[in-house]
């Protein structure tokens, strides 16, 4: 398994992966409802912006020449804290047919190494509270629950 930095040539793949991930999140909250009726209606511009961002990197997850998912990482810092520099796993998707084969754990290990090489001292990730599978996965890969995010609709 390896992480390969995504380029503009990979936007169609990234859109497909993102749509699969985002569609799966709809079941957990009304705040996850998609603005797009199909993957074909998702605009490319936000993905181009991600690829051009200085603090965000998108990687394709590959194994033996096959693309099996993606991970989006964002750099962050808390200058007032002892644990100051971190990477956030914004999105992580392993395609359905490759799940439960250890690839997600391999991605987390690779991200940890990237973060260490970049001088980070911790990783962050969030997932839907009701997504027990994701919560279990992150606990099993060494993350600990630290914070809860609240959301409120403005009418």
C-alpha positions in Angstrom: 0.0 0.0 0.0 1.2 3.5 -0.8 0.0 7.0 -0.8 0.4 9.0 -4.0 -0.3 12.7 -4.0 -3.3 13.5 -6.1 -3.1 15.8 -9.1 -5.6 17.7 -11.3 -5.6 14.5 -13.5 -7.2 12.6 -10.6 -10.2 15.0 -10.0 -12.7 12.6 -11.5 -11.5 9.8 -9.2 -11.6 12.2 -6.2 -15.1 13.3 -7.0 -16.2 9.6 -7.2 -14.6 8.7 -3.9 -15.8 11.8 -2.1 -19.4 11.3 -3.3 -19.3 7.7 -2.1 -18.0 8.9 1.3 -20.4 11.8 1.6 -23.4 9.7 0.5 -22.6 7.2 3.2 -22.6 10.0 5.8 -26.2 11.1 5.0 -27.7 8.5 7.3 -26.0 10.0 10.4 -27.4 13.5 10.4 -29.6 15.9 8.5 -26.6 18.2 8.3 -25.0 15.6 6.0 -27.6 16.0 3.3 -25.9 16.5 -0.1 -26.6 19.4 -2.4 -26.0 17.2 -5.4 -28.5 14.6 -6.8 -25.7 12.5 -8.4 -22.0 12.2 -8.6 -22.2 13.8 -12.1 -23.6 17.1 -10.6 -20.7 17.5 -8.2 -18.5 20.5 -9.4 -14.8 20.1 -9.8 -13.8 23.5 -8.5 -13.7 22.6 -4.8 -11.4 19.7 -5.6 -9.1 21.9 -7.6 -9.1 24.3 -4.7 -8.1 21.5 -2.3 -5.3 20.4 -4.6 -4.1 24.1 -4.8 -4.3 24.6 -1.0 -1.1 25.2 0.9 -2.3 23.5 4.1 -4.2 20.5 2.6 -2.9 17.5 0.7 -5.0 14.8 -1.0 -3.5 11.3 -1.5 -4.8 8.4 -3.5 -4.4 5.1 -1.7 -2.9 2.5 -4.1 -2.0 -1.1 -3.9 -0.3 -3.0 -6.6 -1.1 -0.2 -9.1 -4.8 -0.3 -8.2 -6.5 2.8 -6.6 -8.4 1.6 -3.6 -9.3 4.9 -1.8 -8.2 8.3 -0.8 -7.2 10.4 2.2 -7.3 14.2 2.6 -4.9 15.7 5.2 -4.9 19.2 6.6 -2.1 20.8 8.6 -2.9 22.7 11.8 -1.4 24.2 14.9 -2.3 25.3 18.4 0.5 27.8 19.2 -0.6 28.0 22.9 -0.5 24.3 23.5 2.2 21.8 24.4 1.0 19.6 21.6 1.2 22.3 18.9 1.5 20.9 15.4 -0.9 18.4 14.0 -2.4 16.9 10.9 -6.1 16.3 10.5 -7.4 13.4 8.6 -10.3 15.2 6.9 -11.5 12.4 4.7 -10.5 8.7 4.6 -12.2 6.3 2.2 -11.2 2.7 1.4 -13.4 1.3 -1.4 -16.0 -1.1 -0.2 -14.5 -4.2 -1.7 -11.1 -3.5 0.0 -12.5 -2.8 3.5 -11.6 -5.0 6.4 -8.3 -6.0 4.8 -6.0 -3.7 6.8 -5.7 -0.9 4.3 -7.3 1.7 6.6 -4.9 0.9 9.4 -2.0 1.0 6.8 -3.2 4.5 5.7 -3.3 5.7 9.4 0.3 4.4 9.9 1.5 6.1 6.7 -0.2 9.4 7.7 1.4 9.1 11.1 4.8 8.8 9.4 4.1 11.8 7.1 3.1 13.8 10.1 6.2 12.9 12.1 8.4 13.8 9.0 6.6 17.2 8.9 7.3 17.9 12.5 3.8 17.3 13.8 3.3 15.9 17.3 -0.2 14.5 16.9 -3.0 13.5 14.5 -6.7 14.5 14.7 -9.7 13.0 13.1 -13.4 13.3 13.5 -16.3 11.1 12.6 -20.1 11.1 13.0 -21.0 10.2 16.6 -23.5 7.6 15.4 -21.0 6.0 13.1 -19.9 3.3 15.5 -17.9 1.5 12.8 -15.7 4.6 12.3 -15.4 5.3 16.0 -14.3 1.7 16.6 -11.8 1.8 13.7 -10.2 5.0 15.0 -10.0 3.7 18.6 -8.5 0.5 17.3 -5.8 2.5 15.4 -4.8 4.3 18.6 -6.9 7.4 18.6 -8.7 8.5 21.8 -11.9 10.4 22.0 -11.1 14.0 23.0 -13.8 16.4 21.9 -17.4 16.5 20.8 -18.6 18.8 18.1 -22.1 20.3 18.5 -24.2 21.6 15.6 -27.3 23.8 15.5 -29.4 24.8 12.5 -30.0 28.5 12.0 -33.5 29.2 10.8 
